[in-house]
Amino acid sequence: MLQTRDLIWGLLFIGCAAAIQVQITPTQGEISVGESKFFLCEVVGDAKDIDWYAPSGEKILPNMPDIFVNRADETTSTLTIYHANVDSAGIYKCVAKNGDKEAQATVQVKIFQKITFASAPSPQEFNEGDDADIVCNVVSSPPPTIIWKHKGSKIQVAKDVRYKIMDNGHLQIRGIKKIDEGMYNCEARVMARGEIDFKMIKVVVNVLPTIRARLSEVNATADIGSSALLACDADGFPEPTVTWAHNNIVLETGDKYSLNEDGSELVIKDVKKVDEGDYTCIAKNKAGEKAEEVSLNVFVQPKITYLNNQTASEFDDQVTLTCEALGDPTPTISWSFENRVFTEGEQSLDRNIVVRSHARVSSLTLKNVVFTYAGQYLCTASNSIGQDNQHMYLEVRYAPKIQGRVTVYTWEGNAANISCEVEAHPGASVVWFRDGLQLPSANTTNMKLYNTQTVSYLEITPDSQNDFGSYNCTATNAMGADSKEFILIQAEVPSSPEIQQVEPFSSTAVVAFEEPDSMGGVPIIKYKVEWRLPGQDWTGSEHDANDEMTTITIVGLKPETTYEVKMSAINGKGEGESSPASTFKTEPVQGEPSAPILEVKIQDRGNTLKINWIKQDDGGSPIKHYLVRYKAVSIPSKEKHVSDWKPEIRLPHNSEYVTLNGLDWNTEYEVHVVAENQQGKSEPAVISFRTTTDPTTIPDAVDGGSGLGTGAIVGILIVVFFLLLLGVDVTCYFLNKCGLLMCIAVNFCGKAGPGAKSKDIEEGKAAFTKDESKEPIVEVRTEEEHTPNQGGGGPTEPNETTPLTEPDGKTVKDDKTKGQTELKNATDEVKTVPNEAPQTNGNESKA
């Protein structure tokens, strides 16, 4: 099918075969700056030349840089405009020629600028508080309309005076804040073309750093190897960097300083006094920098820098001791000597000791020097940081000074030392004289000298009265000499003590006395007390003397009997005269003895106790035995009181203590001890005590913790132990015919044991009985318990040398092996050795 255009050209050709016609396609053109476009010039008719002319009228030549003309065939020519600019706009003309024939056509070319963002950088940064100018440069033709948006909404300039759209299209924000930060939309529109474009711009608001020192002042102590920490905290956006400077020098991590990761903490190592001063903490970011000062105060412990020993002579006018010290704060200096402390000012009523201080120097002035000033002085420098102490020695040279007891007592044949104590500096030589002759001489054999650094001893063993008398000690040094007379006196025996009172009992008497008026010059060693029945020989005993002795007890007396008693004192010289005899009469037989005096001693293991007792008046009849019983009166852990007495323990008459073993821990016990004679029992001697806390106790679990309690563990151990004993006992029953089962079989089933005797258990052996507690009772007897015949002249009262007698006058020997012990429980033991107390398990019943 022929196209319409071809048909038209054909008709024109037929109708005007001789004419030339020109047509440009497209008939008009709009080109955006930078774009390229071509135009086609078509000629109808024969045309020899087809040329294009620029808007300026100049012919466009082929192969020009931006405008290109190309004739493709005989009837067409193409004009191409590359990268059009505003200068490319205008009317372009196409001219076709053939001889004198010519035809032309024109085309209007318009050049326009598309929306182009010439300058709209992102991000754009501003400092908080500044007037921000957000740049968005847009070019187009015609010029565009600029609209700004933030957070999806159009910025209403009329509603917020902080916003303003500038003539150049920029957005101004007055006093921009951190909350203004974000994405802003710069939108450009050209209404004539309906063209629109936009650019997203990120706005960043930087915040100037703020800085705060944790401590504006830091205190440190110098020269002790310590460190000081200086710290500041900085905020801002972006995150500021922190540096430290001192004396305008930036500090870095090294031997002296160390910084943490963000630089907020500065550690100054091994602080010295020179480190004192201001340190600057600097925080810096894009918004700027801030600085804060931190002051380091360096204190110095006191240090005594000058203190020397001094030397003076007695009776000098004065001597001055000087002490200098450094420190910050400036230290105060004080002096001390022996137990006295000297501070600023006059230190004695006689004004002989004065202290003066100035700045860091203190002086101690001692006036009218005496030998007692010699010794070690202490200088103390102190401030709020610490103190320093140093000693110095003041040497005082002085003549000898002799001291010592002037009178010395002894007797012929007894050596005595006369002590000459010499104080002197420098040391003195000591010489002894008697009657002008130096001792010891060639004619003296009973004298010896012993010298130490400060004492000279003259040992004299008197041979006769001539050796008693005056002796001279003379000491000499470079400062002078001193001498002193000592007197050796013949000692005497002491005078007699004075008996003040005799308090009789039925078999004892307590003699109260006063010491002799005269000791004879030497200490009393013993006191001798003698007693007798009137007209008979004296019986006596000696007792070692001590400072607190004021009474002596006589024992072994007969009831209702008159006695005479006298006393004498004994010293090294001998026995003195006896005091006048005092007469007293013993009391009738009282029957029961007096209660013993008790004393408790806790043993190394806190649940074992030893109860000692001291025998008192026996009531006129020998003590047969002692009865001991005890009970627990409180057990805090069980929250109850225990009132059951343990079975009684019977001990021989010569026992002096009992040991209780295996008592409950942390428990209060009450112990009763009764002395029994043939007339009856004494009142009980009572003593209470508490055992210590079990050192192996494990505290109960807190807040209901699980686990077995102590009681449960102890119960399990007891059951295991009982089963073990039962197994051993069964084995012994079948193999050896012995043990607890064998004993039950013999006593309750009538079965004969191996080697059984038909006779009863001999008297004096341990007898076993059973009480309600089913615990064994052990009875120990060490003497016959016969009741003496009260008629026919009565019994013979025993004393320390009189044997026991029966009514018929026969001597009864005290068979100490007769009392024996058998144990029902293998784990319990009672020993009855003379003068040794039995031991009993406190958790078992023994008597």
C-alpha angles and dihedrals in degrees: 000000000000116000121240093243093054089049092053093049089049094054091047090051092050093044097043106022092161099048129091120221130188129200129180121209121233095031091213135010141204117197128186115227108272095020126113129226139171133213125206119217113199123192127203111205134023112316125176097191131028113188136176124217127202123231087262089061094248119133113251110236123210120267097022113161102251102012119056127189121196129176106207098183143342094291107034140057128181127216113199122189112198124202095353121217134182090275090061092068121106144073116316119198130207114202124191119194136185112171108303092345117098137172132177143184132191137212127201110226116196122191119204134179117238119216106285128176101221095178125006106135121189130235103032116188129207135173118248110263095024124119098253119214108198106202121222112156112186127180128194141132115275095027113262131242112244122217122182123209132185127187089357096304131102112251108246105213092186092058100047117041090198090073124071132168108218125220089255090055096255119140115233121200113191115219094358116214135204089254089061090066117114145072120330124195116219105195124188125195134187106196095192092063099025086238119158135174137161142196127210112222123191113218117202121193114204118206122216110242121261117206134194128183113224089217122014089203128034123191123208138170120235131224098018097096093252128143132226124219120211116184139178133176121220132192132185145108122299095028105270124233115235124216133171129222134186122188088355091302119120110233122226135186112277143109093317103033137033129191128199123235097277094035094240094121125057119191117198109203127216094002117225132185090255089062090069117113144069122323120197121220109202123195116190137178138146090289093058138267140287131196135202129191123228118190120216114204112196117199124194125216114235115271122188107224102176131033122134135181116257136208127207139161126237113266093024112145093244147326125213125210116201129202124183125188140178127213145124116266090037105262125238114232126215135175131219133188122184103318098339127096121205122202135166116326136016113341104189137046092237089054091233094126119056131170121201125182132189124176104312098344127089128184128197112203119197112194128200092017117228128183092252088069089072117104145070118324123197122215114200122192114189140171135161091285100053144291143262127214130197133170130220130183125230110206114203117190112211142159120263120283116197122212136168141102109310098206124054124184128209140131138235112297093013117108117230132185122224106202120211106190111196127194112192142137119236095029118270133227114234127212128182123215138183122187088347094305121117116241138266096031130185090261096054120084099162097065131080135177126221119183131193129175093276107012134058116199123203108197113202127183103193114225096180143353089279091072091064119086141063126350125185126219117194123187123191136183137156091281097053144285141275134190136191137189120232123193124215108205130195107248121226134208112264123264119251123282117244116242106218102176142354117207108196128202129180096277103004140045132201114220115203115198146165124235119257120279089232124041092190091241096292131074122274111250103186144003121225121206121190130186137176146165107264110278095012133101121286121256116199148175134199125225128195110248125235135172095257098047112120102142137045124194120221114207136189097048126150120244119254092011130133116233138180120219133189136173139209135183127230127206132168091282093054145266119330129215120297121248120248111281117262121207125219138161124224120235124255118268104289095196104223122059124238119265114265121244112250133212128183124214119185111217128221089273105064096223095055119082135184117212113201124190137191117219116240131188111330094211093245095298128085117262109255098192145321123254118211128187133162143177140189110253098185137013109186095194091056094044093221141093120247116211102169113116118223112239115277122271116216116205131185122264094254095054116120103183146006128217119217114204134188097025121167115270120251092008131135115231133191119210127196122195119188127188114213128197131172090279097053146278131316125234108277117265105225129204132167131203141162126230120229127258116277105262091208096051113129112212116243116262113271122246096010098314116184127244139089118298123234091257092054092050092049090049092052091049091050092050091049091048092048092050090049092052091046090054091050091047093051090050091050091048095056099035106034103015092237140102136074095309089052090051091052091048092051098045102037106023097040093238115155114238125216111283091002117174122216095214123091122261108281119255112260094037119113111280120210124209133166127234131183092281090057089226124135121262115211118200118194121195124179101172138036114274098211115148109237119239106256092199133068099049096325129248126316108252109231125226135178092291102029119095122224113265135196120228091266089059097250117141115249114211116218102237101202091183092060096081107078136167132225120187127216094193117051091213095060127071136182120192122198107189115155111269090007122103123228122251120225135182109248092214094055129069114244133162 
